[in-house]
Amino acid sequence: MAEFTLFKKYVLLRSVLRKEIQAIKILIVDDSMVARKIVIKHLQNHADYQNAEIIEAVSGEQGLEKFDRSIELVLSDWNMPGISGHDYN
């Protein structure tokens, strides 16, 4: 019986975490439109990220303009003209 209760708690916790993951904001920064679309498609096909809010930026500078504290994940190209993903750290 204890194992079943533990399993139920695990399922409930996983469900809560999944809802939190789905609600995150993701900023994708890449000067290649094709690369951005590929990343977006992969995220949308992954069950945990189907409802994530995805924000796109076409340059490092635009990525900085669009960034705010509510964004929880930034996916950036490392090699772009001007400010690159390497400069974000």
PyMOL Python script that loads the backbone (N, CA, C, O; Angstrom):
from pymol import cmd

cmd.read_pdbstr("""\
ATOM      1  N   MET A   1       0.818  -1.205   0.000  1.00  0.00           N
ATOM      2  CA  MET A   1       0.000   0.000   0.000  1.00  0.00           C
ATOM      3  C   MET A   1       0.859   1.264   0.000  1.00  0.00           C
ATOM      4  O   MET A   1       0.520   2.246  -0.661  1.00  0.00           O
ATOM      5  N   ALA A   2       1.962   1.241   0.736  1.00  0.00           N
ATOM      6  CA  ALA A   2       2.839   2.409   0.801  1.00  0.00           C
ATOM      7  C   ALA A   2       3.436   2.703  -0.568  1.00  0.00           C
ATOM      8  O   ALA A   2       3.585   3.867  -0.939  1.00  0.00           O
ATOM      9  N   GLU A   3       3.779   1.661  -1.327  1.00  0.00           N
ATOM     10  CA  GLU A   3       4.338   1.873  -2.658  1.00  0.00           C
ATOM     11  C   GLU A   3       3.328   2.542  -3.575  1.00  0.00           C
ATOM     12  O   GLU A   3       3.693   3.420  -4.357  1.00  0.00           O
ATOM     13  N   PHE A   4       2.068   2.143  -3.492  1.00  0.00           N
ATOM     14  CA  PHE A   4       1.026   2.742  -4.320  1.00  0.00           C
ATOM     15  C   PHE A   4       0.858   4.219  -3.974  1.00  0.00           C
ATOM     16  O   PHE A   4       0.734   5.052  -4.871  1.00  0.00           O
ATOM     17  N   THR A   5       0.854   4.555  -2.669  1.00  0.00           N
ATOM     18  CA  THR A   5       0.727   5.947  -2.240  1.00  0.00           C
ATOM     19  C   THR A   5       1.902   6.772  -2.743  1.00  0.00           C
ATOM     20  O   THR A   5       1.725   7.899  -3.204  1.00  0.00           O
ATOM     21  N   LEU A   6       3.111   6.204  -2.652  1.00  0.00           N
ATOM     22  CA  LEU A   6       4.286   6.893  -3.155  1.00  0.00           C
ATOM     23  C   LEU A   6       4.180   7.120  -4.656  1.00  0.00           C
ATOM     24  O   LEU A   6       4.538   8.190  -5.148  1.00  0.00           O
ATOM     25  N   PHE A   7       3.692   6.122  -5.386  1.00  0.00           N
ATOM     26  CA  PHE A   7       3.519   6.254  -6.830  1.00  0.00           C
ATOM     27  C   PHE A   7       2.514   7.354  -7.154  1.00  0.00           C
ATOM     28  O   PHE A   7       2.745   8.143  -8.070  1.00  0.00           O
ATOM     29  N   LYS A   8       1.406   7.421  -6.423  1.00  0.00           N
ATOM     30  CA  LYS A   8       0.403   8.460  -6.656  1.00  0.00           C
ATOM     31  C   LYS A   8       0.999   9.844  -6.430  1.00  0.00           C
ATOM     32  O   LYS A   8       0.720  10.775  -7.185  1.00  0.00           O
ATOM     33  N   LYS A   9       1.827   9.981  -5.384  1.00  0.00           N
ATOM     34  CA  LYS A   9       2.464  11.273  -5.117  1.00  0.00           C
ATOM     35  C   LYS A   9       3.421  11.635  -6.244  1.00  0.00           C
ATOM     36  O   LYS A   9       3.503  12.797  -6.642  1.00  0.00           O
ATOM     37  N   TYR A  10       4.148  10.641  -6.763  1.00  0.00           N
ATOM     38  CA  TYR A  10       5.066  10.878  -7.870  1.00  0.00           C
ATOM     39  C   TYR A  10       4.301  11.354  -9.102  1.00  0.00           C
ATOM     40  O   TYR A  10       4.716  12.306  -9.763  1.00  0.00           O
ATOM     41  N   VAL A  11       3.184  10.693  -9.412  1.00  0.00           N
ATOM     42  CA  VAL A  11       2.382  11.065 -10.582  1.00  0.00           C
ATOM     43  C   VAL A  11       1.825  12.475 -10.406  1.00  0.00           C
ATOM     44  O   VAL A  11       1.826  13.259 -11.355  1.00  0.00           O
ATOM     45  N   LEU A  12       1.354  12.806  -9.214  1.00  0.00           N
ATOM     46  CA  LEU A  12       0.823  14.142  -8.943  1.00  0.00           C
ATOM     47  C   LEU A  12       1.928  15.188  -9.086  1.00  0.00           C
ATOM     48  O   LEU A  12       1.714  16.226  -9.712  1.00  0.00           O
ATOM     49  N   LEU A  13       3.107  14.929  -8.514  1.00  0.00           N
ATOM     50  CA  LEU A  13       4.215  15.866  -8.619  1.00  0.00           C
ATOM     51  C   LEU A  13       4.639  16.052 -10.064  1.00  0.00           C
ATOM     52  O   LEU A  13       4.888  17.178 -10.495  1.00  0.00           O
ATOM     53  N   ARG A  14       4.723  14.970 -10.814  1.00  0.00           N
ATOM     54  CA  ARG A  14       5.107  15.062 -12.222  1.00  0.00           C
ATOM     55  C   ARG A  14       4.086  15.887 -13.007  1.00  0.00           C
ATOM     56  O   ARG A  14       4.457  16.666 -13.885  1.00  0.00           O
ATOM     57  N   SER A  15       2.806  15.715 -12.690  1.00  0.00           N
ATOM     58  CA  SER A  15       1.761  16.474 -13.357  1.00  0.00           C
ATOM     59  C   SER A  15       1.900  17.963 -13.065  1.00  0.00           C
ATOM     60  O   SER A  15       1.760  18.784 -13.971  1.00  0.00           O
ATOM     61  N   VAL A  16       2.171  18.317 -11.830  1.00  0.00           N
ATOM     62  CA  VAL A  16       2.354  19.723 -11.448  1.00  0.00           C
ATOM     63  C   VAL A  16       3.572  20.298 -12.153  1.00  0.00           C
ATOM     64  O   VAL A  16       3.511  21.403 -12.692  1.00  0.00           O
ATOM     65  N   LEU A  17       4.687  19.556 -12.156  1.00  0.00           N
ATOM     66  CA  LEU A  17       5.893  20.028 -12.814  1.00  0.00           C
ATOM     67  C   LEU A  17       5.684  20.200 -14.310  1.00  0.00           C
ATOM     68  O   LEU A  17       6.168  21.168 -14.896  1.00  0.00           O
ATOM     69  N   ARG A  18       4.966  19.270 -14.934  1.00  0.00           N
ATOM     70  CA  ARG A  18       4.716  19.358 -16.371  1.00  0.00           C
ATOM     71  C   ARG A  18       3.926  20.622 -16.693  1.00  0.00           C
ATOM     72  O   ARG A  18       4.218  21.296 -17.681  1.00  0.00           O
ATOM     73  N   LYS A  19       2.923  20.956 -15.868  1.00  0.00           N
ATOM     74  CA  LYS A  19       2.159  22.178 -16.100  1.00  0.00           C
ATOM     75  C   LYS A  19       3.050  23.405 -15.974  1.00  0.00           C
ATOM     76  O   LYS A  19       2.899  24.357 -16.739  1.00  0.00           O
ATOM     77  N   GLU A  20       3.985  23.396 -15.008  1.00  0.00           N
ATOM     78  CA  GLU A  20       4.899  24.515 -14.851  1.00  0.00           C
ATOM     79  C   GLU A  20       5.824  24.626 -16.051  1.00  0.00           C
ATOM     80  O   GLU A  20       6.095  25.731 -16.521  1.00  0.00           O
ATOM     81  N   ILE A  21       6.318  23.484 -16.559  1.00  0.00           N
ATOM     82  CA  ILE A  21       7.195  23.496 -17.723  1.00  0.00           C
ATOM     83  C   ILE A  21       6.449  24.051 -18.931  1.00  0.00           C
ATOM     84  O   ILE A  21       7.005  24.853 -19.682  1.00  0.00           O
ATOM     85  N   GLN A  22       5.215  23.644 -19.127  1.00  0.00           N
ATOM     86  CA  GLN A  22       4.454  24.078 -20.290  1.00  0.00           C
ATOM     87  C   GLN A  22       4.209  25.581 -20.266  1.00  0.00           C
ATOM     88  O   GLN A  22       4.015  26.191 -21.317  1.00  0.00           O
ATOM     89  N   ALA A  23       4.215  26.177 -19.097  1.00  0.00           N
ATOM     90  CA  ALA A  23       3.891  27.593 -18.979  1.00  0.00           C
ATOM     91  C   ALA A  23       5.116  28.496 -19.106  1.00  0.00           C
ATOM     92  O   ALA A  23       4.991  29.712 -18.960  1.00  0.00           O
ATOM     93  N   ILE A  24       6.286  27.939 -19.370  1.00  0.00           N
ATOM     94  CA  ILE A  24       7.481  28.774 -19.394  1.00  0.00           C
ATOM     95  C   ILE A  24       7.575  29.595 -20.676  1.00  0.00           C
ATOM     96  O   ILE A  24       6.946  29.292 -21.690  1.00  0.00           O
ATOM     97  N   LYS A  25       8.390  30.650 -20.587  1.00  0.00           N
ATOM     98  CA  LYS A  25       8.682  31.486 -21.754  1.00  0.00           C
ATOM     99  C   LYS A  25      10.093  31.150 -22.222  1.00  0.00           C
ATOM    100  O   LYS A  25      11.030  31.100 -21.425  1.00  0.00           O
ATOM    101  N   ILE A  26      10.232  30.921 -23.529  1.00  0.00           N
ATOM    102  CA  ILE A  26      11.506  30.557 -24.124  1.00  0.00           C
ATOM    103  C   ILE A  26      11.865  31.590 -25.187  1.00  0.00           C
ATOM    104  O   ILE A  26      11.051  31.916 -26.051  1.00  0.00           O
ATOM    105  N   LEU A  27      13.089  32.099 -25.112  1.00  0.00           N
ATOM    106  CA  LEU A  27      13.594  33.045 -26.105  1.00  0.00           C
ATOM    107  C   LEU A  27      14.567  32.301 -27.010  1.00  0.00           C
ATOM    108  O   LEU A  27      15.548  31.728 -26.538  1.00  0.00           O
ATOM    109  N   ILE A  28      14.292  32.310 -28.316  1.00  0.00           N
ATOM    110  CA  ILE A  28      15.161  31.680 -29.303  1.00  0.00           C
ATOM    111  C   ILE A  28      15.828  32.786 -30.110  1.00  0.00           C
ATOM    112  O   ILE A  28      15.158  33.588 -30.761  1.00  0.00           O
ATOM    113  N   VAL A  29      17.160  32.817 -30.057  1.00  0.00           N
ATOM    114  CA  VAL A  29      17.927  33.862 -30.735  1.00  0.00           C
ATOM    115  C   VAL A  29      18.803  33.203 -31.788  1.00  0.00           C
ATOM    116  O   VAL A  29      19.707  32.434 -31.460  1.00  0.00           O
ATOM    117  N   ASP A  30      18.536  33.504 -33.048  1.00  0.00           N
ATOM    118  CA  ASP A  30      19.342  32.960 -34.145  1.00  0.00           C
ATOM    119  C   ASP A  30      19.128  33.821 -35.371  1.00  0.00           C
ATOM    120  O   ASP A  30      18.002  34.218 -35.673  1.00  0.00           O
ATOM    121  N   ASP A  31      20.208  34.110 -36.077  1.00  0.00           N
ATOM    122  CA  ASP A  31      20.076  34.924 -37.286  1.00  0.00           C
ATOM    123  C   ASP A  31      19.548  34.104 -38.456  1.00  0.00           C
ATOM    124  O   ASP A  31      19.210  34.670 -39.495  1.00  0.00           O
ATOM    125  N   SER A  32      19.472  32.798 -38.310  1.00  0.00           N
ATOM    126  CA  SER A  32      18.932  31.926 -39.356  1.00  0.00           C
ATOM    127  C   SER A  32      17.466  31.599 -39.071  1.00  0.00           C
ATOM    128  O   SER A  32      17.148  30.956 -38.070  1.00  0.00           O
ATOM    129  N   MET A  33      16.584  32.045 -39.955  1.00  0.00           N
ATOM    130  CA  MET A  33      15.169  31.752 -39.793  1.00  0.00           C
ATOM    131  C   MET A  33      14.917  30.245 -39.794  1.00  0.00           C
ATOM    132  O   MET A  33      14.092  29.748 -39.028  1.00  0.00           O
ATOM    133  N   VAL A  34      15.631  29.526 -40.654  1.00  0.00           N
ATOM    134  CA  VAL A  34      15.462  28.070 -40.740  1.00  0.00           C
ATOM    135  C   VAL A  34      15.822  27.417 -39.415  1.00  0.00           C
ATOM    136  O   VAL A  34      15.094  26.545 -38.942  1.00  0.00           O
ATOM    137  N   ALA A  35      16.927  27.821 -38.809  1.00  0.00           N
ATOM    138  CA  ALA A  35      17.338  27.253 -37.526  1.00  0.00           C
ATOM    139  C   ALA A  35      16.303  27.538 -36.440  1.00  0.00           C
ATOM    140  O   ALA A  35      15.984  26.662 -35.637  1.00  0.00           O
ATOM    141  N   ARG A  36      15.777  28.774 -36.417  1.00  0.00           N
ATOM    142  CA  ARG A  36      14.745  29.109 -35.420  1.00  0.00           C
ATOM    143  C   ARG A  36      13.520  28.236 -35.601  1.00  0.00           C
ATOM    144  O   ARG A  36      12.968  27.732 -34.623  1.00  0.00           O
ATOM    145  N   LYS A  37      13.085  28.051 -36.842  1.00  0.00           N
ATOM    146  CA  LYS A  37      11.886  27.254 -37.106  1.00  0.00           C
ATOM    147  C   LYS A  37      12.094  25.784 -36.719  1.00  0.00           C
ATOM    148  O   LYS A  37      11.172  25.138 -36.222  1.00  0.00           O
ATOM    149  N   ILE A  38      13.305  25.256 -36.946  1.00  0.00           N
ATOM    150  CA  ILE A  38      13.598  23.873 -36.562  1.00  0.00           C
ATOM    151  C   ILE A  38      13.511  23.713 -35.043  1.00  0.00           C
ATOM    152  O   ILE A  38      12.917  22.755 -34.546  1.00  0.00           O
ATOM    153  N   VAL A  39      14.105  24.651 -34.314  1.00  0.00           N
ATOM    154  CA  VAL A  39      14.063  24.596 -32.852  1.00  0.00           C
ATOM    155  C   VAL A  39      12.618  24.695 -32.356  1.00  0.00           C
ATOM    156  O   VAL A  39      12.209  23.944 -31.470  1.00  0.00           O
ATOM    157  N   ILE A  40      11.862  25.609 -32.921  1.00  0.00           N
ATOM    158  CA  ILE A  40      10.456  25.783 -32.522  1.00  0.00           C
ATOM    159  C   ILE A  40       9.665  24.505 -32.795  1.00  0.00           C
ATOM    160  O   ILE A  40       8.882  24.070 -31.951  1.00  0.00           O
ATOM    161  N   LYS A  41       9.863  23.908 -33.956  1.00  0.00           N
ATOM    162  CA  LYS A  41       9.146  22.681 -34.311  1.00  0.00           C
ATOM    163  C   LYS A  41       9.467  21.561 -33.324  1.00  0.00           C
ATOM    164  O   LYS A  41       8.574  20.832 -32.893  1.00  0.00           O
ATOM    165  N   HIS A  42      10.751  21.428 -32.966  1.00  0.00           N
ATOM    166  CA  HIS A  42      11.139  20.398 -31.999  1.00  0.00           C
ATOM    167  C   HIS A  42      10.496  20.649 -30.634  1.00  0.00           C
ATOM    168  O   HIS A  42      10.018  19.717 -29.987  1.00  0.00           O
ATOM    169  N   LEU A  43      10.486  21.902 -30.203  1.00  0.00           N
ATOM    170  CA  LEU A  43       9.857  22.219 -28.922  1.00  0.00           C
ATOM    171  C   LEU A  43       8.364  21.930 -28.951  1.00  0.00           C
ATOM    172  O   LEU A  43       7.821  21.371 -27.997  1.00  0.00           O
ATOM    173  N   GLN A  44       7.703  22.301 -30.025  1.00  0.00           N
ATOM    174  CA  GLN A  44       6.260  22.089 -30.126  1.00  0.00           C
ATOM    175  C   GLN A  44       5.907  20.604 -30.214  1.00  0.00           C
ATOM    176  O   GLN A  44       4.814  20.203 -29.812  1.00  0.00           O
ATOM    177  N   ASN A  45       6.820  19.793 -30.734  1.00  0.00           N
ATOM    178  CA  ASN A  45       6.576  18.349 -30.819  1.00  0.00           C
ATOM    179  C   ASN A  45       6.862  17.633 -29.511  1.00  0.00           C
ATOM    180  O   ASN A  45       6.449  16.486 -29.336  1.00  0.00           O
ATOM    181  N   HIS A  46       7.560  18.283 -28.588  1.00  0.00           N
ATOM    182  CA  HIS A  46       7.872  17.683 -27.297  1.00  0.00           C
ATOM    183  C   HIS A  46       6.715  17.971 -26.345  1.00  0.00           C
ATOM    184  O   HIS A  46       6.328  19.125 -26.161  1.00  0.00           O
ATOM    185  N   ALA A  47       6.178  16.941 -25.755  1.00  0.00           N
ATOM    186  CA  ALA A  47       4.975  17.075 -24.921  1.00  0.00           C
ATOM    187  C   ALA A  47       5.135  18.101 -23.801  1.00  0.00           C
ATOM    188  O   ALA A  47       4.175  18.791 -23.459  1.00  0.00           O
ATOM    189  N   ASP A  48       6.325  18.211 -23.227  1.00  0.00           N
ATOM    190  CA  ASP A  48       6.518  19.123 -22.100  1.00  0.00           C
ATOM    191  C   ASP A  48       6.513  20.598 -22.501  1.00  0.00           C
ATOM    192  O   ASP A  48       6.316  21.465 -21.650  1.00  0.00           O
ATOM    193  N   TYR A  49       6.724  20.892 -23.772  1.00  0.00           N
ATOM    194  CA  TYR A  49       6.860  22.285 -24.202  1.00  0.00           C
ATOM    195  C   TYR A  49       5.790  22.736 -25.190  1.00  0.00           C
ATOM    196  O   TYR A  49       5.920  23.809 -25.779  1.00  0.00           O
ATOM    197  N   GLN A  50       4.745  21.951 -25.385  1.00  0.00           N
ATOM    198  CA  GLN A  50       3.721  22.293 -26.375  1.00  0.00           C
ATOM    199  C   GLN A  50       3.035  23.620 -26.077  1.00  0.00           C
ATOM    200  O   GLN A  50       2.636  24.328 -27.002  1.00  0.00           O
ATOM    201  N   ASN A  51       2.892  23.964 -24.815  1.00  0.00           N
ATOM    202  CA  ASN A  51       2.193  25.201 -24.461  1.00  0.00           C
ATOM    203  C   ASN A  51       3.130  26.311 -24.017  1.00  0.00           C
ATOM    204  O   ASN A  51       2.683  27.332 -23.493  1.00  0.00           O
ATOM    205  N   ALA A  52       4.422  26.118 -24.223  1.00  0.00           N
ATOM    206  CA  ALA A  52       5.381  27.165 -23.848  1.00  0.00           C
ATOM    207  C   ALA A  52       5.187  28.389 -24.745  1.00  0.00           C
ATOM    208  O   ALA A  52       4.813  28.274 -25.913  1.00  0.00           O
ATOM    209  N   GLU A  53       5.447  29.546 -24.176  1.00  0.00           N
ATOM    210  CA  GLU A  53       5.423  30.781 -24.971  1.00  0.00           C
ATOM    211  C   GLU A  53       6.806  30.951 -25.586  1.00  0.00           C
ATOM    212  O   GLU A  53       7.804  31.058 -24.872  1.00  0.00           O
ATOM    213  N   ILE A  54       6.858  30.975 -26.902  1.00  0.00           N
ATOM    214  CA  ILE A  54       8.137  31.055 -27.601  1.00  0.00           C
ATOM    215  C   ILE A  54       8.282  32.431 -28.236  1.00  0.00           C
ATOM    216  O   ILE A  54       7.407  32.893 -28.969  1.00  0.00           O
ATOM    217  N   ILE A  55       9.401  33.072 -27.938  1.00  0.00           N
ATOM    218  CA  ILE A  55       9.699  34.401 -28.454  1.00  0.00           C
ATOM    219  C   ILE A  55      10.929  34.274 -29.343  1.00  0.00           C
ATOM    220  O   ILE A  55      11.910  33.633 -28.967  1.00  0.00           O
ATOM    221  N   GLU A  56      10.876  34.885 -30.521  1.00  0.00           N
ATOM    222  CA  GLU A  56      11.994  34.806 -31.462  1.00  0.00           C
ATOM    223  C   GLU A  56      12.725  36.139 -31.552  1.00  0.00           C
ATOM    224  O   GLU A  56      12.130  37.211 -31.446  1.00  0.00           O
ATOM    225  N   ALA A  57      14.042  36.033 -31.751  1.00  0.00           N
ATOM    226  CA  ALA A  57      14.866  37.208 -32.024  1.00  0.00           C
ATOM    227  C   ALA A  57      15.824  36.851 -33.154  1.00  0.00           C
ATOM    228  O   ALA A  57      16.362  35.745 -33.196  1.00  0.00           O
ATOM    229  N   VAL A  58      16.035  37.796 -34.071  1.00  0.00           N
ATOM    230  CA  VAL A  58      16.845  37.532 -35.266  1.00  0.00           C
ATOM    231  C   VAL A  58      18.305  37.940 -35.098  1.00  0.00           C
ATOM    232  O   VAL A  58      19.117  37.731 -35.999  1.00  0.00           O
ATOM    233  N   SER A  59      18.641  38.518 -33.949  1.00  0.00           N
ATOM    234  CA  SER A  59      20.027  38.931 -33.698  1.00  0.00           C
ATOM    235  C   SER A  59      20.260  38.963 -32.192  1.00  0.00           C
ATOM    236  O   SER A  59      19.320  38.942 -31.397  1.00  0.00           O
ATOM    237  N   GLY A  60      21.535  39.014 -31.825  1.00  0.00           N
ATOM    238  CA  GLY A  60      21.868  39.117 -30.410  1.00  0.00           C
ATOM    239  C   GLY A  60      21.330  40.391 -29.794  1.00  0.00           C
ATOM    240  O   GLY A  60      20.857  40.394 -28.657  1.00  0.00           O
ATOM    241  N   GLU A  61      21.405  41.476 -30.553  1.00  0.00           N
ATOM    242  CA  GLU A  61      20.891  42.760 -30.063  1.00  0.00           C
ATOM    243  C   GLU A  61      19.385  42.694 -29.826  1.00  0.00           C
ATOM    244  O   GLU A  61      18.892  43.166 -28.801  1.00  0.00           O
ATOM    245  N   GLN A  62      18.653  42.108 -30.780  1.00  0.00           N
ATOM    246  CA  GLN A  62      17.205  41.991 -30.623  1.00  0.00           C
ATOM    247  C   GLN A  62      16.871  41.055 -29.461  1.00  0.00           C
ATOM    248  O   GLN A  62      15.892  41.272 -28.746  1.00  0.00           O
ATOM    249  N   GLY A  63      17.681  40.021 -29.278  1.00  0.00           N
ATOM    250  CA  GLY A  63      17.485  39.119 -28.145  1.00  0.00           C
ATOM    251  C   GLY A  63      17.586  39.852 -26.821  1.00  0.00           C
ATOM    252  O   GLY A  63      16.795  39.606 -25.909  1.00  0.00           O
ATOM    253  N   LEU A  64      18.559  40.755 -26.708  1.00  0.00           N
ATOM    254  CA  LEU A  64      18.693  41.548 -25.482  1.00  0.00           C
ATOM    255  C   LEU A  64      17.497  42.466 -25.291  1.00  0.00           C
ATOM    256  O   LEU A  64      17.037  42.655 -24.165  1.00  0.00           O
ATOM    257  N   GLU A  65      16.985  43.043 -26.382  1.00  0.00           N
ATOM    258  CA  GLU A  65      15.812  43.916 -26.300  1.00  0.00           C
ATOM    259  C   GLU A  65      14.580  43.142 -25.839  1.00  0.00           C
ATOM    260  O   GLU A  65      13.773  43.662 -25.068  1.00  0.00           O
ATOM    261  N   LYS A  66      14.432  41.904 -26.305  1.00  0.00           N
ATOM    262  CA  LYS A  66      13.235  41.118 -25.986  1.00  0.00           C
ATOM    263  C   LYS A  66      13.344  40.389 -24.645  1.00  0.00           C
ATOM    264  O   LYS A  66      12.337  39.924 -24.112  1.00  0.00           O
ATOM    265  N   PHE A  67      14.551  40.288 -24.099  1.00  0.00           N
ATOM    266  CA  PHE A  67      14.734  39.559 -22.853  1.00  0.00           C
ATOM    267  C   PHE A  67      14.129  40.312 -21.686  1.00  0.00           C
ATOM    268  O   PHE A  67      14.287  41.527 -21.565  1.00  0.00           O
ATOM    269  N   ASP A  68      13.432  39.578 -20.824  1.00  0.00           N
ATOM    270  CA  ASP A  68      12.976  40.110 -19.541  1.00  0.00           C
ATOM    271  C   ASP A  68      13.049  38.986 -18.511  1.00  0.00           C
ATOM    272  O   ASP A  68      13.306  37.835 -18.864  1.00  0.00           O
ATOM    273  N   ARG A  69      12.830  39.307 -17.273  1.00  0.00           N
ATOM    274  CA  ARG A  69      13.006  38.342 -16.181  1.00  0.00           C
ATOM    275  C   ARG A  69      12.009  37.187 -16.212  1.00  0.00           C
ATOM    276  O   ARG A  69      12.210  36.184 -15.526  1.00  0.00           O
ATOM    277  N   SER A  70      10.945  37.309 -16.989  1.00  0.00           N
ATOM    278  CA  SER A  70       9.965  36.220 -17.045  1.00  0.00           C
ATOM    279  C   SER A  70      10.411  35.100 -17.997  1.00  0.00           C
ATOM    280  O   SER A  70       9.816  34.022 -18.000  1.00  0.00           O
ATOM    281  N   ILE A  71      11.444  35.343 -18.798  1.00  0.00           N
ATOM    282  CA  ILE A  71      11.963  34.317 -19.703  1.00  0.00           C
ATOM    283  C   ILE A  71      12.830  33.365 -18.896  1.00  0.00           C
ATOM    284  O   ILE A  71      13.767  33.783 -18.215  1.00  0.00           O
ATOM    285  N   GLU A  72      12.505  32.071 -18.981  1.00  0.00           N
ATOM    286  CA  GLU A  72      13.205  31.082 -18.170  1.00  0.00           C
ATOM    287  C   GLU A  72      14.259  30.298 -18.942  1.00  0.00           C
ATOM    288  O   GLU A  72      15.114  29.652 -18.336  1.00  0.00           O
ATOM    289  N   LEU A  73      14.209  30.346 -20.276  1.00  0.00           N
ATOM    290  CA  LEU A  73      15.163  29.590 -21.073  1.00  0.00           C
ATOM    291  C   LEU A  73      15.525  30.398 -22.312  1.00  0.00           C
ATOM    292  O   LEU A  73      14.643  30.886 -23.019  1.00  0.00           O
ATOM    293  N   VAL A  74      16.819  30.540 -22.575  1.00  0.00           N
ATOM    294  CA  VAL A  74      17.296  31.210 -23.781  1.00  0.00           C
ATOM    295  C   VAL A  74      18.086  30.189 -24.589  1.00  0.00           C
ATOM    296  O   VAL A  74      19.040  29.591 -24.090  1.00  0.00           O
ATOM    297  N   LEU A  75      17.680  29.995 -25.842  1.00  0.00           N
ATOM    298  CA  LEU A  75      18.409  29.141 -26.778  1.00  0.00           C
ATOM    299  C   LEU A  75      18.977  30.057 -27.843  1.00  0.00           C
ATOM    300  O   LEU A  75      18.234  30.714 -28.572  1.00  0.00           O
ATOM    301  N   SER A  76      20.305  30.098 -27.931  1.00  0.00           N
ATOM    302  CA  SER A  76      20.934  31.079 -28.814  1.00  0.00           C
ATOM    303  C   SER A  76      22.027  30.459 -29.662  1.00  0.00           C
ATOM    304  O   SER A  76      22.756  29.565 -29.231  1.00  0.00           O
ATOM    305  N   ASP A  77      22.115  30.966 -30.882  1.00  0.00           N
ATOM    306  CA  ASP A  77      23.225  30.649 -31.769  1.00  0.00           C
ATOM    307  C   ASP A  77      24.496  31.245 -31.161  1.00  0.00           C
ATOM    308  O   ASP A  77      24.469  32.349 -30.616  1.00  0.00           O
ATOM    309  N   TRP A  78      25.590  30.522 -31.255  1.00  0.00           N
ATOM    310  CA  TRP A  78      26.850  31.024 -30.711  1.00  0.00           C
ATOM    311  C   TRP A  78      27.589  31.914 -31.699  1.00  0.00           C
ATOM    312  O   TRP A  78      28.478  32.668 -31.303  1.00  0.00           O
ATOM    313  N   ASN A  79      27.238  31.839 -32.971  1.00  0.00           N
ATOM    314  CA  ASN A  79      28.014  32.550 -33.989  1.00  0.00           C
ATOM    315  C   ASN A  79      27.087  33.435 -34.822  1.00  0.00           C
ATOM    316  O   ASN A  79      26.520  33.000 -35.824  1.00  0.00           O
ATOM    317  N   MET A  80      26.950  34.689 -34.380  1.00  0.00           N
ATOM    318  CA  MET A  80      26.125  35.660 -35.107  1.00  0.00           C
ATOM    319  C   MET A  80      26.913  36.955 -35.231  1.00  0.00           C
ATOM    320  O   MET A  80      27.795  37.229 -34.417  1.00  0.00           O
ATOM    321  N   PRO A  81      26.599  37.751 -36.245  1.00  0.00           N
ATOM    322  CA  PRO A  81      27.247  39.067 -36.342  1.00  0.00           C
ATOM    323  C   PRO A  81      26.845  39.936 -35.147  1.00  0.00           C
ATOM    324  O   PRO A  81      25.742  39.797 -34.619  1.00  0.00           O
ATOM    325  N   GLY A  82      27.725  40.814 -34.731  1.00  0.00           N
ATOM    326  CA  GLY A  82      27.411  41.685 -33.591  1.00  0.00           C
ATOM    327  C   GLY A  82      27.505  40.900 -32.298  1.00  0.00           C
ATOM    328  O   GLY A  82      28.513  40.246 -32.031  1.00  0.00           O
ATOM    329  N   ILE A  83      26.462  40.963 -31.502  1.00  0.00           N
ATOM    330  CA  ILE A  83      26.412  40.226 -30.243  1.00  0.00           C
ATOM    331  C   ILE A  83      26.042  38.778 -30.547  1.00  0.00           C
ATOM    332  O   ILE A  83      25.015  38.515 -31.173  1.00  0.00           O
ATOM    333  N   SER A  84      26.865  37.854 -30.110  1.00  0.00           N
ATOM    334  CA  SER A  84      26.578  36.432 -30.336  1.00  0.00           C
ATOM    335  C   SER A  84      26.091  35.789 -29.035  1.00  0.00           C
ATOM    336  O   SER A  84      26.114  36.408 -27.972  1.00  0.00           O
ATOM    337  N   GLY A  85      25.663  34.563 -29.142  1.00  0.00           N
ATOM    338  CA  GLY A  85      25.213  33.836 -27.955  1.00  0.00           C
ATOM    339  C   GLY A  85      26.311  33.700 -26.927  1.00  0.00           C
ATOM    340  O   GLY A  85      26.041  33.645 -25.728  1.00  0.00           O
ATOM    341  N   HIS A  86      27.543  33.646 -27.384  1.00  0.00           N
ATOM    342  CA  HIS A  86      28.684  33.550 -26.462  1.00  0.00           C
ATOM    343  C   HIS A  86      28.783  34.793 -25.582  1.00  0.00           C
ATOM    344  O   HIS A  86      29.255  34.706 -24.449  1.00  0.00           O
ATOM    345  N   ASP A  87      28.354  35.926 -26.077  1.00  0.00           N
ATOM    346  CA  ASP A  87      28.413  37.185 -25.308  1.00  0.00           C
ATOM    347  C   ASP A  87      27.331  37.267 -24.237  1.00  0.00           C
ATOM    348  O   ASP A  87      27.411  38.128 -23.362  1.00  0.00           O
ATOM    349  N   TYR A  88      26.335  36.410 -24.277  1.00  0.00           N
ATOM    350  CA  TYR A  88      25.225  36.486 -23.322  1.00  0.00           C
ATOM    351  C   TYR A  88      25.617  36.096 -21.909  1.00  0.00           C
ATOM    352  O   TYR A  88      24.988  36.553 -20.955  1.00  0.00           O
ATOM    353  N   ASN A  89      26.631  35.270 -21.746  1.00  0.00           N
ATOM    354  CA  ASN A  89      26.948  34.815 -20.385  1.00  0.00           C
ATOM    355  C   ASN A  89      27.502  35.953 -19.640  1.00  0.00           C
ATOM    356  O   ASN A  89      27.844  35.815 -18.466  1.00  0.00           O
TER     357      ASN A  89
END
""", "prot")
cmd.dss("prot")
cmd.show_as("cartoon", "prot")
cmd.util.cbc("prot")
cmd.orient("prot")
